[in-house]
Amino acid sequence: MKKGRGFRKEMILWWCMLLLSLLGTDNKWVRGQFDSNGFISIDCGLSENDSYIDEHTKLSYISDAQFIDTGLNHNISKEYTPSLSRQYLTVRSFNSGARNCYSLKSLVLGSKYLIRATFLYGNYDGLNQFAMFDLYLGVNFWKTVNISDAVTPIIAEVITVAPADYVQVCLANTGGGTPFISSLDLRPLKDTLYLLANSTQSLSLVKRLNAGPTNTTIIRYPDDLHDRLWEPWSNEPYWSELTTTSDVSHILTDQFEAPSIVFQTAATPVNSSVLQFDWAPSPLDKSPSYWWALHFCETQLLGKNQSRWFNITVDGLMWYAEPYSPSYLRADEIFGKYGLQLPYYNVSLVATGNSTLPPLLNAFELFIVLPVANLPTDGGDVSAINAIKEKYQIKKNWVGDPCAPETYIWDGLNCSYTGSPRIIALNLASNGLMGDFPSLFSELKALQSLNLSDNNLTGSIPDALSLLASLTLLDLTGNNLNGTIPDGLLRKSQAGKLTLRVGDNPNLCSNSTACTPNEQKKDNGSIRVIAIIVPVIVVVLLVALALLLCMLKNKKGTGREQYSSFSKAGLKDDLIQLENRQFTYTELAAITNEFTRILGKGGFGTVYHGTLEDGTQVAVKVRSESSSQGTRDFLGEAEILAKVHHKFLVSMIGYCKEESCVALVFEYISRGTLQEHLQGPTGFSAPLTWRQRVRIAKESAQGLEYLHKGCSRPLIHRDVKTNNILLNEKLEAKIADFGLSKAINSDQTHVTTCVVGTAGYFDPEYCMTSQLTEKSDVYSFGIVLLELITGQKALISASGQEAEKTNIVYWVRQRLAKGNIESIVDARMKGEYDANSVWKVTDLALKCTMPLGSQRPMMPEVVAQLKECMESEVTCDINYHSSQNSSIGTTRNGYYTGYSINGDTRS
């Protein structure tokens, strides 16, 4: 009987499990995001409501439809499908919007998570066009994704602490191609793991390597309960493998919990007492600070006369203070942060003199430390604006954080950035809003301006708006509101504390006694509307009259030049006034011969050649609708160029600001960009001589010096590069493209802002701290100097491999280690230069590109040194080799056998 009852219970349990397996898979993802492990596993581009079990990990993957409402689903090309895991067979791409975000919800505030995103192109769009775009974790930069072929998966992984009960993963279009994503995973971690990941910084994975593997399989779940990916790492014939099948124990305070299978294999050098490996920082890495962990476990039971002791050094300097000996079958780690910036990092495990065995290594993890520099928008504001978005089904670019980073602020919003960003202005005029007027808007507690005019809102005005202490403008013109205007709003309006606009709402009354169903109601309503509107009209007319008088007073030239002002969305309603000619679109079409001749293209749009009525040649820069440079930045460039005038800066002639066209008109610089002269096609122009290069450097430096020191408010260019230095017929240099420029007060040392610019020219200190200074331009100018010297690009492809690029700074430093200046000089100069002069400019360039801003010269000093080189090239005799050895801190002698994490095996 006992056996029979037990059998029936087992059968009932079996049937329950069967029903759950048949019915529960989809339902559990409807109820929540997590599987039974607490994992979220998303196959991006998978059809909505579709799901499957991965054949290798046995983890459940679901569609991304419930996590994002933008983008398009695609299948990769069939030619790649047979050899790929299922997660790579579909992608979601984002052809529109500067930023698109996934929202992973129901997290625990302050808890730690591993988030992994994967990208495999697979020619999903049939265009065979690769892409580069940025990845953000919430409001903070995570990683630049660089797709360089169709079949190599790019894996981005970060360990972070949840700043709220949700986290957003955002793909940002930086003008390098259409962003896309293959899969997105989230794995909860214990708070005791990876302690350096906290509320102030995250850890972005560079590599996680399993040394001395017995096969080429990646170790992950279920062997690793946290589903980390451990890549196989061998270096035959220079390393051999040590293995054991015995269980490995962990210490109680282990903050890694690496799986035992990783510790059961190890690498050890062959016929050597040193195990070495190195890596070079990627030019795309925007933080120079690394954190790594070396995993050790002795796999062999040593005899009485055997010992394994070794020192750990980085670039020849002791990194671990004392000799180390791994314990038998016991997992251990040595880890730490390394902030010294080097051209490449060499880690060496060196056997001590009394050790009978060479060193060993079981695994290695390398991370970039990412500061959590940007704060998200205030939580209350986020909840309120998302509720408004949901109620009125607002699309626009309303994805991700509303205010941060400032580059991706939502259309129609202005925010304050003291502490956590707050929404201070909301403009939804003429947005087709329909339905009642809820009190949701009153939840935006810092709101100063609310414009809901020309919609189809109904119902009464919420009295709660009266409680918004900072509200100074409320525009409800042109709706179908009814009832009475709340007394609190009327009192604030009458006291001059609130500009209240309620015209063209025929059923709206100023107080309850006036709301009567007769003709008097209409008359009284009209009187009240007139009472409100007339003073506004009077003020507008007075302002217009003042502007007209100002224009007549300052009118110059032929009469075609005039002051013209226009408001820019998102610029806190300031008016820009430009003393330049304002062109119409029709005029631009005539000037450019219907936009026929293209001079260049960029993220902003296209530059066309044109000719004015008097024969003056011009360049017309037209912003495209898909431009990564917003109207605010584009017109900001116009405002800057209207104020700065210098021989070595490009001059602006005029602008066009129409609904269908935004454009700037510049003086035409006939000889193109400096980049074209240095790296353009053969035959583009005669190679620049050394004297021409020094003069171009001096003139460019003088232009930057003027921006930094000659303006009433110092200007930081933020995008100094050879492509933004133009050459005229006399090969004189002129700095161009001020769309990213930032003005600072003369008493400020820096301004905190989101990091923008061009890869290869980024100031590493600015990237790490988001603190922009004049020294950021100095760093970029140092890169320009190195390009002038070498003829190389800012990012140099290693061994011709486009996927592996080295920053020109590291490239130059490595070659100068032998003291041979000829090894870096542009061969197109055919040796016609003075070596001492080249040494001096090279030394100046390397000073400009020092890691810390405090180590770099100011632009006046740069100008002075370049003038000296122009005056007398033969007086520059700098012993660069010895100075560089002392600055790096160590000298490499001879050869070594080691392994490069970047894939370059040295022997």
Helices and strands as residue ranges (DSSP letters): H 2-31, E 40-43, E 51-53, E 60-63, E 72-75, G 78-83, G 86-88, E 90-93, E 99-104, E 112-119, E 132-137, E 140-146, E 154-161, E 167-176, E 180-181, E 183-189, E 201-211, E 231-233, E 239-243, H 260-263, E 265-269, E 274-279, E 290-296, E 310-314, E 317-318, E 332-338, E 345-351, E 363-371, H 379-392, G 406-408, E 413-416, E 422-427, E 434-436, G 439-443, E 449-451, E 456-459, G 463-467, E 473-475, E 480-484, H 487-494, E 499-501, E 507-509, G 512-514, H 519-554, E 562-567, E 575-582, H 585-591, E 598-602, E 605-611, E 617-623, H 631-641, E 652-658, E 661-667, H 674-679, H 690-705, I 706-710, E 715-716, G 722-724, E 725-727, E 733-735, E 742-743, E 751-752, H 764-769, E 771-772, H 774-790, E 795-798, E 801-807, H 808-816, G 821-823, G 827-829, H 835-848, G 853-855, H 859-871, G 873-875, H 880-888, E 898-900
